[in-house]
Every structure is written in structure tokens, then in C-alpha cells.
């Protein structure tokens, strides 16, 4: 008698084909066909075959738990967490098993998901300990784990423990979870052989096992919400596991997504200092389509009147003008006029003010005000009078030269430090290119350069601007993967080009592009080394260039293995710092190069 549950014939045939591929796979990444199979099962079979999905997860965890290369592989960590999620009643047992096997020992995903589960069970103290363990181990990406930890602290500070447990008990049934699926024998001992479709089978028999499916094995998914709209721990863990392989990714630049994020802000953006809402159009909106602003054209913003001094930049949706206040002609600012309005950028600037340490704040642009109109937004920003990093590169190319390699290293260190700070607070710039890096040059350089930036070196370097494409990871569930194209030609990371999920790669790929421009004076094109199976720039490094240093930078940032395990920016930065301090003449040479560059840029401003 037919006992296939509610699976259709096409589903059975498709599943058989996936299992055949797993069995016959001879490639160098045997986990990959499992991921493809699991993704298909989750998307296609849904609740009708949740026991199929659960048991395949269990078999996958058993198959690869003794394979060293996969113990720190984020994809494998996610599969374990999906397994724990499906087996809710025994999830803690599974998380402890992961710890014993050292699976995900250095992954923020493991600590975040485990802590979310414990918090939902009312084990706040245990959850706190797991967060602390992950932070002490510097689990990657540490920025995401920090943001998850901050959210946890905010939640427990709003409730006494008893109140928190009362709230949780309203939507989590800890005794009779419909997702219970592990036998008591597993809880008492090691993982037992998997029962796929109701029968204990080795992998080679999986393709014949579909006839053993039993309706009673189908588990219902838990999607209960409490009265505040919070999801149960199963949903929270699912959100934490979202990597674009087992679940879909989020397009952070989708207008609906941005509008939803803005509408959920607490306090709302209209209460932010410097944000002004006007229920009317503004005549300045027409300037977006004008190539050159009329000299001294006046623009009225609230109680202030500004005189435009010229256009300093333009894009498809915005124009940037140099301007001064009528009452203070010495106060030079930038007015960014954008159509349609872009309140998101002012939100990001506000977050930079809150999150960036004061000693690093000058490396990131400032916006004083935003006037929001029905047809445009006008933002008042700080003015950078020394031009951009692109201008510096162009000044060398104009005389048939390229930037000195030591100066390239100096700016590379500055960019690495900048992204370290930014990513540690959970923000991705999303448009990291030389046009958006202003030159900082405040005060006379008296000392030789050093990694600790002595004296006026703290006032030198770069300042990152243009935050309209930025992403605030703290507004998404921890571990969220991203999708979408930045649309900036030549700066689309490899994951974007391959239609794969990404996170920090969009910034680190941009950094590689900038380094390439500084070294070679041209935009970067990449190719895949067939022998090494790695991406690299098409233009080779010169013999006189420090190939081992630049090769390390390109090698790591162009070949990110997982969205959840991005390369360490600080490690690369320290490699360059160590090299520049290995010869006592290098810091002196950097000082001389910076003074020379400053004179050139001043003469052109």
C-alpha cells in the first residue's frame, strides 16, 4: 500500500536525484551536494516532509563531524544549528555535542544561536555565559556577536528574570514541543544511527527508502508569537542561521526593506537631532539635474540661507554643492541634494556619532542636518578641502607617475583600520571606493609616522563619506546574509558577480579595488587561478613590489570562504605595520611623501 504521506511523485523523483548526486560525488567539497539537497528539501517539501528534512540533517551532521576541514566551516555549523532547531526539545544536548566536537568553536553563529535558545528557555544566566565564552574566544564575525550580545543585555535589563520567564512561557512549550524528534537513547549517549524515513539505513540505501515514509512522522512547524510580536526560539534560531544557502538572504537596498527599517526605529527619525521634516516641495530639487550650479545661487533651509559656490560631485540621484552660510561666509559646508529623498543616510550618520569611538570619529564623515521635503532631501555636511583619494591618484597619473609603494601601504593601513572600526559596530559602508575617501590633512606633520599615529598623524589620513548605500546590521537578526548588486561598475564583489550571499565582502572587495588603483593606476579585473583555485587580480605585481604582502591581502579578501568567517582586518593591517617599522627609514620616508602630497593637493585646491 502506498504510504508516502503527502509527497508527490515529482518530489520523490527529485529527492532521489539529489541523493544519487550525494552518493556519487567525487569532488573536493563533499558537503556541497548535501547543502543543495537540504536547501531543496526545505524549500520544496515544506511541512509535508519535515521528518525527511530533519533526518537528512542528522545524517549530514554524523557524516562530517569527524572531518577536520568542516569543524570550522560556517556551512556545517549552520546545518548543526538547523538540526538543533528541528529537534527543539533536545536542542541543548545538540549544542553541547557541538562544543564537545569543537564544531563552530570560533564561529559567532554557534554562540549566538545557542544563547538565543537558552534565553528563550528562561536560562538567562546560561545564555549570558555562552555570549561571554564566544566573546572571549573572539568568535567571528565578532561585530555581529557584539550586536547580538548588546540586544540580549537590553532585553534582560527591561525585565526581571521572573518577568522574562513568564513572557517566554506564554509562547514556548518546553515540555511537549511538536519538534521533539530525538530518542531518549540519543540524549543518554552518543548520536545513534539515523532513521531516515522510519528505517535505519546506510547512505547507499537512501534512494530506496522513500516507500517507508510514515505520515505520523511529519512534524508541524512552530510559528507562534507572543502578544508583543516576538517569535519563539525556533524562529529566532532560524533567523540566526540565515546564510542564503539554507535560507533566503535579504536585499538591504530594497526600498521596501529600507522603509520598513526606518518605520520601526525607536525613537523615530523625526525625533533625531538635526532632522527636519517639511510637508512641501523645495525648489532646490531641480538642482539635482543641473550640471553646474549658478554661482552664489541662494538656498533657504529652515531659518538658514546658503550661497552655493559650485558643484563638487554628482550622481544619478544626487548633486553635491560647496556652500557657505549667508551670516558666516567663512563656514564652508557641503549641501547634498537628493531626489527622491534619502533619510536613510542621515540615520547612518547619526549612528556613527553614537557608536564610533571619539578617537576614531574624524575618520568618518559628519552630517549636521537634514531637511526632508516631499520631493527631495537636503543634507548639510562637513566640507573636505583637500580632495579625495581618487584626486591624489589622478595627480600622480597626470605626470606619468604612480603612487609610491610606501604611501600605498600607509593608505592601506588607514583603510584597514577604518573598516575594522566600522565593522566592529555592525555597519557596512556598501560603496567603498576612492571617490568616497576624503584626504585628511590638519596641522603640520612634525614626527615620523608610526602605527600609533603620534602627534599630528591622528589628524592625517582618510575620511569616509557618502553613506546612502550603508547597511546597519544591528537592525537585522544576527547572522543575516545579504544579497543584491551595489551597481557600482568595477566594485561589485565576487559574491555579487556570482549571485551569492555576502556581508562584509562588499567593503573588503572595494578595499582591494582601491589598493589596485593605487599600485597600478588602473581599475582591478580578476581572474581565477586554475591551479590554486583562487581569485587574483589579472595585472601581476611588479618584481620590485612587496609581493608577499600584497598577495596576502588580495588572496584573503578575494577568496572569502564563508560570509560568517570573513578574514581578519587587523591581521592584515599588522602585517603592513610590521613591514613599515622594520626599516627605520620607512617612517621618515612616509612623512616626506605626505608633506609632498599635501603641497601638491593644496596647489590644486
C-alpha positions in Angstrom: 0.0 0.0 0.0 1.2 3.5 -0.9 2.5 5.2 2.3 4.3 8.2 1.0 2.5 10.8 3.2 1.7 13.8 1.1 4.8 13.8 -1.1 4.0 13.9 -4.8 5.7 11.7 -7.3 7.8 14.6 -8.8 9.0 15.4 -5.3 10.1 11.8 -4.7 11.9 11.6 -8.0 13.7 14.9 -7.5 14.8 13.9 -4.0 16.1 10.6 -5.4 18.2 12.5 -7.9 19.7 14.7 -5.1 20.6 11.6 -3.1 22.2 10.0 -6.1 24.4 13.0 -6.5 25.4 12.8 -2.9 26.3 9.2 -3.2 28.3 9.6 -6.5 30.0 12.9 -5.7 33.8 12.8 -6.3 34.7 16.5 -6.0 36.8 18.2 -3.3 33.8 19.6 -1.3 31.5 16.7 -0.4 29.4 18.9 1.9 28.2 20.9 -1.1 25.8 18.4 -2.6 24.3 17.9 0.9 23.7 21.7 1.2 22.0 21.7 -2.2 19.8 18.8 -1.2 18.9 20.3 2.1 18.1 23.6 0.6 15.8 22.0 -2.0 14.0 19.8 0.7 13.4 22.9 2.9 12.1 25.0 0.0 10.1 22.3 -1.7 8.7 19.7 0.6 7.9 22.1 3.5 5.8 20.7 6.4 4.8 17.6 4.4 8.3 16.2 4.7 9.7 17.9 7.8 10.8 14.5 9.1 12.7 13.9 5.8 14.5 17.2 6.3 15.2 16.6 10.0 16.7 13.1 9.4 18.8 14.3 6.5 20.2 17.0 8.7 21.0 14.4 11.4 22.7 12.1 8.8 24.7 15.0 7.5 26.0 16.0 10.9 27.1 12.4 11.6 28.8 12.1 8.2 31.1 15.1 8.5 31.6 15.5 12.3 35.0 13.7 12.2 36.2 15.6 9.1 38.6 18.3 10.4 38.2 20.7 7.5 34.5 21.1 8.3 34.6 21.7 12.0 35.0 25.5 11.5 33.1 25.6 8.2 30.2 28.0 8.7 28.0 26.0 6.4 28.4 22.9 8.5 27.8 24.9 11.7 24.6 26.2 10.2 23.5 22.6 9.4 24.1 21.6 13.0 22.0 24.6 14.2 19.2 23.8 11.8 19.3 20.2 13.3 19.0 21.6 16.8 16.2 23.8 15.7 14.3 20.9 14.3 14.8 18.9 17.5 13.8 21.6 19.8 13.3 19.6 23.0 16.8 18.2 22.7 18.5 21.3 21.3 20.7 21.9 24.3 22.0 18.4 24.0 22.9 19.1 20.4 24.6 22.4 21.2 26.7 20.6 23.9 27.6 17.9 21.4 28.8 20.7 19.1 31.0 22.0 21.9 32.4 18.6 22.6 33.3 18.0 19.0 34.7 21.6 18.6 32.2 22.4 15.9 31.8 26.1 15.4 34.3 26.8 18.3 35.3 30.1 16.6 32.0 30.9 14.9 29.7 33.7 16.2 26.9 31.7 14.7 27.2 28.9 17.3 27.4 31.2 20.3 24.6 33.5 19.1 22.2 30.6 18.2 22.9 28.7 21.5 22.4 31.9 23.6 19.1 32.7 21.8 17.9 29.2 22.5 18.9 29.4 26.2 17.3 32.8 26.6 14.0 31.5 25.2 14.1 28.7 27.7 14.5 31.2 30.5 18.1 30.2 31.2 19.3 33.8 31.2 22.4 33.1 33.2 23.5 30.3 30.9 22.8 32.5 27.9 25.0 35.2 29.4 27.8 32.7 29.9 27.7 31.5 26.3 27.8 35.0 25.0 30.8 35.7 27.3 32.5 32.5 26.1 32.1 33.5 22.4 33.4 37.0 23.0 36.4 35.7 25.0 37.2 33.4 22.1 36.9 36.3 19.6 34.4 34.3 17.6 34.0 35.6 14.0 32.4 37.8 12.9 33.0 39.5 16.3 31.0 42.6 15.3 27.8 40.6 14.8 28.2 38.7 18.1 28.7 42.0 19.9 25.5 43.4 18.4 23.6 40.2 19.4 25.0 40.5 22.9 24.0 44.1 23.2 20.5 43.2 22.2 20.4 40.5 24.8 21.6 42.9 27.6 18.9 45.4 26.5 16.2 42.7 26.8 17.2 41.4 30.2 17.6 45.0 31.5 13.9 45.7 30.7 12.6 42.7 32.7 13.4 41.0 35.9 14.2 37.4 35.4 10.8 36.3 36.7 9.0 38.6 34.3 11.2 37.3 31.4 10.4 33.7 32.2 6.7 34.5 32.4 6.8 36.2 29.0 8.7 33.3 27.4 6.3 30.6 28.9 3.5 32.3 27.0 4.8 31.1 23.7 7.4 28.3 24.3 6.2 24.9 25.4 9.3 23.4 26.9 7.7 20.1 27.8 5.7 19.0 24.7 7.3 20.7 21.7 5.9 19.4 18.4 9.5 19.5 17.2 10.7 16.8 19.6 12.4 14.2 17.5 15.4 12.7 19.2 15.1 9.5 21.1 16.0 9.2 24.8 18.8 6.9 23.8 20.5 9.7 21.9 20.1 12.0 25.0 21.8 9.4 27.2 24.7 8.5 24.9 26.3 9.3 21.6 24.4 10.1 18.4 22.6 6.9 17.2 22.4 5.8 13.6 19.9 7.9 11.8 16.4 6.7 11.0 15.7 8.1 7.6 12.1 7.8 6.5 11.4 5.5 9.5 14.2 3.0 8.8 17.8 2.8 10.0 19.7 2.9 6.7 23.2 3.5 5.4 23.6 6.2 2.7 23.6 3.9 -0.2 20.1 2.7 0.6 18.6 6.2 0.9 17.3 6.3 -2.7 15.1 3.3 -2.0 13.8 4.5 1.3 11.0 6.8 0.2 8.5 4.0 0.4 9.0 3.9 4.1 7.7 7.4 4.8 5.1 7.5 7.6 2.5 10.3 7.9 2.9 10.2 11.7 6.5 11.3 11.4 5.5 14.7 9.9 6.2 17.5 12.4 4.4 20.8 12.5 6.5 23.9 12.4 6.3 26.3 15.3 5.5 29.9 14.3 3.8 31.1 17.5 4.2 34.8 18.5 3.7 36.3 21.9 1.5 39.4 22.3 4.5 41.7 21.6 5.1 40.0 18.3 8.3 38.2 19.4 8.9 34.8 17.8 9.7 31.6 19.7 13.2 30.4 20.0 12.9 28.1 17.0 12.2 31.1 14.7 14.9 33.2 16.4 17.4 30.4 15.7 16.2 30.1 12.2 16.9 33.8 11.7 20.3 33.5 13.2 21.1 30.7 10.7 20.1 32.6 7.6 23.1 32.4 5.2 21.5 32.3 1.8 22.3 28.6 1.5 19.7 27.0 3.7 17.5 30.1 3.8 17.0 33.2 1.7 19.1 36.4 2.0 18.0 40.0 2.4 18.5 42.8 -0.1 19.4 45.7 2.2 19.0 48.2 -0.7 15.4 47.2 -1.5 13.2 50.3 -0.9 10.6 48.4 0.9 13.2 46.9 3.3 14.7 50.4 4.0 11.3 51.9 4.6 10.3 49.2 7.0 13.6 49.6 8.9 13.1 53.3 9.2 9.4 53.0 10.2 10.5 50.6 13.1 13.1 53.0 14.5 12.7 53.8 18.2 12.8 56.7 18.7 11.6 57.6 15.2 13.9 59.5 12.9 11.8 62.7 13.2 13.0 63.0 16.8 16.7 62.8 15.8 18.7 66.0 16.5 19.2 67.9 13.2 16.4 66.2 11.3 13.7 68.5 10.0 10.5 67.3 8.2 8.8 69.7 5.8 5.4 68.8 4.2 6.1 70.6 1.0 8.3 70.6 -2.1 11.6 72.5 -2.3 12.8 74.5 -5.3 16.3 73.1 -4.7 15.1 69.7 -6.0 15.6 70.9 -9.6 19.3 71.3 -8.9 19.8 67.6 -9.0 19.6 67.6 -12.8 21.7 70.8 -13.3 25.3 70.2 -14.3 26.7 73.3 -12.7 25.0 75.4 -10.0 24.8 79.1 -10.7 27.5 80.9 -8.7 26.1 82.4 -5.5 22.6 80.9 -6.0 20.8 81.1 -2.7 19.1 78.2 -1.0 16.9 78.6 2.1 16.8 75.7 4.6 14.6 76.5 7.6 16.0 79.6 9.2 19.4 79.4 7.4 20.3 80.8 4.0 23.1 79.2 2.0 25.1 80.6 -1.0 26.1 77.9 -3.5 29.8 78.1 -4.5 29.8 75.3 -7.1 29.2 71.6 -7.7 31.7 69.2 -6.1 30.1 65.9 -7.1 27.1 64.4 -8.9 25.4 61.1 -9.4 22.2 59.7 -10.8 20.1 60.8 -7.9 22.1 63.4 -6.1 24.2 66.6 -6.5 26.7 67.8 -4.0 27.4 71.5 -3.7 30.0 73.6 -1.9 28.2 76.3 0.0 28.5 78.9 2.8 26.1 80.4 5.3 24.9 83.9 4.5 25.6 85.0 8.1 29.0 83.3 8.2 30.8 83.3 4.9 33.8 81.5 6.4 31.7 78.5 7.4 32.1 76.3 4.3 29.8 73.3 4.2 28.5 70.7 1.7 24.9 70.5 0.7 23.8 67.1 -0.7 20.5 67.4 -2.6 18.9 64.0 -3.4 15.8 63.1 -5.3 13.9 61.1 -4.3 14.6 61.8 -0.6 17.1 59.7 1.3 16.5 59.9 5.1 18.5 56.6 5.5 21.8 58.4 5.0 21.1 60.8 7.9 20.1 57.8 10.1 23.5 56.2 9.4 25.4 59.5 10.2 23.5 59.6 13.5 24.6 56.0 14.3 28.2 56.9 13.5 28.0 59.7 16.1 26.7 57.2 18.7 28.9 54.2 18.0 32.3 55.3 16.7 34.9 55.9 19.5 35.8 59.6 19.7 39.4 58.9 18.9 38.4 57.4 15.5 35.4 59.7 14.8 37.4 62.1 12.4 37.9 59.2 10.0 34.2 59.2 9.2 32.2 62.0 7.7 29.8 64.2 9.6 26.3 65.4 8.7 24.9 68.3 10.8 21.4 68.5 9.5 18.9 67.0 7.0 15.9 68.8 5.7 13.3 66.4 4.4 10.9 67.6 1.7 8.2 65.8 -0.3 10.3 65.8 -3.5 13.9 65.8 -2.1 16.2 65.7 0.9 18.9 68.3 1.5 21.7 67.3 3.9 24.3 69.7 5.4 27.7 68.0 5.7 31.3 68.8 6.6 33.4 70.0 3.8 36.7 68.4 2.8 39.0 70.9 1.2 41.9 68.5 0.3 40.1 66.4 -2.3 39.7 62.7 -2.4 42.0 59.7 -2.7 41.0 59.4 -6.3 42.2 63.0 -6.8 45.6 62.0 -5.3 45.9 59.0 -7.6 45.0 61.3 -10.6 47.6 63.8 -9.6 50.3 61.1 -10.0 48.9 59.8 -13.2 48.7 63.3 -14.7 52.5 63.4 -14.5 53.1 59.9 -15.7 53.8 58.5 -12.2 52.3 56.1 -9.8 51.9 56.4 -6.1 55.0 55.4 -4.1 54.5 51.9 -2.7 55.2 53.1 0.9 52.5 55.6 0.6 50.2 52.9 -0.8 50.9 50.9 2.3 50.2 53.9 4.6 46.8 54.4 3.0 46.1 50.7 3.0 46.7 50.7 6.8 44.3 53.6 7.2 41.6 51.9 5.2 42.0 48.6 7.1 41.8 50.4 10.4 38.7 52.3 9.2 36.9 49.1 8.2 37.9 47.4 11.4 36.2 50.2 13.4 33.2 50.3 11.1 32.5 46.6 11.0 33.0 46.2 14.8 30.0 48.5 15.3 27.8 46.5 12.9 27.9 48.9 9.9 28.8 48.1 6.3 29.6 51.1 4.1 28.4 49.5 0.9 30.1 51.9 -1.5 33.8 51.8 -0.6 35.7 53.5 -3.4 38.4 56.2 -3.7 35.8 58.9 -4.6 34.3 58.5 -1.2 37.5 58.8 0.8 38.4 62.4 1.6 42.0 63.4 2.3 42.5 64.5 5.9 45.4 66.9 6.4 45.1 69.0 9.5 48.1 70.6 11.0 51.8 70.3 10.2 53.4 66.8 10.4 56.4 67.1 12.7 57.1 63.5 13.7 57.9 60.4 11.6 55.0 58.1 11.0 54.3 55.3 13.5 51.5 52.7 13.9 50.2 54.5 17.0 49.9 57.7 14.9 51.9 60.1 17.1 51.3 63.8 17.2 49.5 65.2 14.2 49.4 61.9 12.5 46.0 61.4 14.2 44.8 64.3 12.1 46.1 62.8 8.8 44.8 60.0 6.6 41.3 59.5 5.2 37.7 60.3 5.9 34.9 58.1 4.6 31.8 59.8 3.3 28.6 59.1 1.3 26.6 56.7 3.4 23.5 56.4 1.3 24.2 52.7 0.5 25.3 51.8 4.0 23.9 48.8 6.0 23.2 48.7 9.7 23.5 45.0 10.6 22.1 45.7 14.1 18.6 46.1 12.5 18.7 42.6 11.1 18.7 39.2 13.0 22.3 38.2 13.9 23.9 36.2 11.2 21.7 37.6 8.4 23.2 37.2 4.9 22.7 39.9 2.3 22.1 39.9 -1.4 21.8 42.4 -4.2 24.1 44.4 -6.5 25.8 47.6 -5.5 25.5 48.7 -9.1 29.0 50.4 -8.9 30.9 49.2 -12.0 34.2 47.7 -11.1 33.4 47.5 -7.4 30.9 44.5 -7.3 32.4 41.9 -5.0 32.8 38.3 -6.3 29.8 37.1 -4.4 27.6 39.7 -6.2 29.1 38.7 -9.5 28.2 35.1 -8.7 24.8 35.9 -7.3 25.8 34.5 -3.9 25.1 35.9 -0.4 27.6 38.4 1.1 28.1 40.6 4.1 31.4 42.4 4.7 32.8 41.3 1.3 31.4 44.4 -0.4 33.7 46.6 1.7 36.8 44.4 1.6 36.5 43.9 -2.2 36.2 47.7 -2.5 39.4 48.0 -0.5 41.2 45.6 -2.9 40.0 47.7 -5.8 41.4 50.9 -4.2 44.7 49.2 -3.5 44.9 48.1 -7.1 44.2 51.6 -8.3 47.0 53.0 -6.1 49.5 50.3 -7.1 48.8 50.2 -10.8 46.8 53.3 -11.7 44.0 51.2 -13.2 40.8 49.5 -12.1 41.0 45.9 -10.9 39.9 43.0 -13.0 40.1 39.5 -11.6 40.7 36.0 -12.9 40.6 32.5 -11.3 43.9 30.7 -11.0 43.1 27.2 -12.2 46.0 25.6 -10.4 45.5 27.3 -7.0 41.7 27.6 -7.4 41.8 31.1 -6.1 40.8 34.5 -7.5 43.5 37.1 -8.1 44.0 40.4 -10.0 44.7 40.0 -13.7 47.5 42.6 -13.5 50.5 40.9 -11.8 52.6 42.7 -9.2 56.0 44.1 -10.3 59.1 42.4 -9.1 60.1 45.4 -7.0 56.8 45.4 -5.2 56.3 43.5 -1.9 54.5 40.6 -3.5 54.2 38.6 -0.2 52.3 41.5 1.5 50.0 42.5 -1.4 49.5 38.8 -2.2 48.3 38.1 1.3 45.8 41.0 1.1 44.4 40.1 -2.3 44.5 36.3 -1.5 42.5 36.6 1.7 39.9 39.3 0.6 39.2 37.9 -2.9 38.7 34.4 -1.6 36.4 34.6 1.4 35.2 31.0 2.2 32.1 32.0 4.1 30.0 35.1 4.8 30.3 34.3 8.5 34.1 33.9 8.6 35.5 37.0 6.9 39.3 37.4 7.1 40.8 39.4 10.0 41.3 43.1 9.0 43.6 43.6 12.0 45.9 40.7 11.0 46.5 42.2 7.5 46.9 45.7 9.0 49.6 44.4 11.4 51.5 42.8 8.5 51.8 46.1 6.8 52.6 48.0 10.0 55.3 45.5 10.9 56.9 45.9 7.5 56.9 49.7 7.7 58.5 49.6 11.1 61.1 47.0 10.0 63.3 49.7 8.5 63.9 53.0 10.4 64.0 54.9 7.1 60.4 53.9 6.1 58.6 56.1 8.7 60.7 59.1 7.7 60.0 58.5 4.0 56.3 58.3 4.6 56.4 61.7 6.3 58.3 63.2 3.4 55.8 61.7 0.9 52.9 63.0 2.8 54.3 66.6 3.0 55.0 66.5 -0.7 51.5 65.2 -1.4 50.0 67.9 0.8 51.8 70.7 -1.2 50.6 69.2 -4.5 46.9 69.0 -3.3 47.0 72.5 -1.8 48.2 73.9 -5.1 45.3 72.2 -6.9 42.5 73.1 -4.4 
